[in-house]
Amino acid sequence: MARALEHREEERNRASRKLRVVSQRLVEVQELERNHIARELHDEIGQSLTVAEMNLQAILRSPGNAQARRRRLEESIQAVESVSRQVHDLSLSLRPSLLDDLGLEPALRWYTQRQAATAGFEASFRVDPLEKRLDPIIETECFRIAQEALTNITRHAGARAVAVELRCESGELCLSVRDDGVGFDVAQRRAAAIRGTSLGLLSMEERATMAGGRLEFRSVPGQGTEVCAWFPLRWKVEPDEQGKITETS
């Protein structure tokens, strides 16, 4: 009994340390994201708008040279179009509208293809068709875990091929993101995460737990990595004809 109590106390202490680390790192990540958004707004979007503003002011002051006015108007249009593209890309990075409008499968397929085009690896995507939309928290956390896994592959794995799968098995939704990259020592990386030097593994584990699921990392140095997450198959609740919320399953 004494050994069992001691073991439980050690587990509680480990869980407490893990929670503190995750909380601290989440605050840091939030600040980094805010800084990134602020730089994008100031450096890219702000400069494009400044160019457009200066051109429009010059047009107002110009005496009547039609060719010069036309050139400045064209530059202003290009600047506004550039701002539009940047805002669109920034919005997609924060949260793709596909996830809200069409669901997990289209959003995950789009993001996988986007990362493959950016990083230059070959991507395959396989999915078991879902009969209904999943609960929003399941869709969100599943997508964010896949997003984090694909981002890590792009940054660190040096992979040539990536396979993303969504399967329904034994009443659960299973997400698998597998690559043929450099791999890593899972125990070593988790220990580093608990010390606060890396957030990735812990944040993905926390996301899976928040959605009522679980997560597992399978990796060997030099032999690639697989991230597997399991979630309960909870369907989205929708209002009936009287406006009452009822389960669709």
Phi, psi and omega in degrees: 000320180297317179296320179296318178295320179295319178297317179297321179295321177296320178297317178297318180295318178297317179296322179294316178297317180299317180296319178297316180298313180299316181298315180296316182290327177298319177298317180297317181295319178300318179292321177297319178295318178297319178296320179298314179297318180298319178295318179300316181295318184282310189282318185266298184292318181298318180294319179297318178294325178296318177299314180298317180297315181296320179296317181294321177295321179295323178297319180296326183272341185291144186292317182167017178287105186296321182293317179294320179297318180297318181298317180292324176296319179296320177296321178295318178298317178297321179295317179294320178297322177296317177299318180300316178296318181294318178296319179298314180295320179296318178297317179296323179294323180288312177195114181292133180296336178303325182296319179282321188278317188243342176110185189294313186301308179297321181294317181289322177297314180299315184292323178299314179295322180296314180294323178297317179293324181288314187269343177085017175265162178272127185242140171239147183226123180232137183215140168276124182304136178265135183288333181215172172290141178278164174307137184306322181292327177294312180300314184295310184290324176297315179297317182294324178294314178298319179299314179296317180298315180292325176296318178297321178298315181298320186278322194237335194279330186062037186279150173258334181221139180226136178238125178246130181227142169238118182234150172253118181212131177055042177074016180231156171264125181248124175255132175229128174237113187236138179225165179252033184276206190285339181070181179196167176275112187297313182298318180295317180293322179292320177299319178295323179295319180294330176285349176098008182272348180207138183258337193311304184298313183294321182294321177294319178297318180295321179297316179297318181295319180299331180267009179082017183245200180211165186217147180220138175253131177236113183203146174226134179307128180085357185234022175082182185218146171229129174254122180241132177228141178238136181228148175293144179279080176259128183272157179294138176269138183229150178290143176276191185295336178269003179088005180276145180277123177226154178291139178271348182276000000 
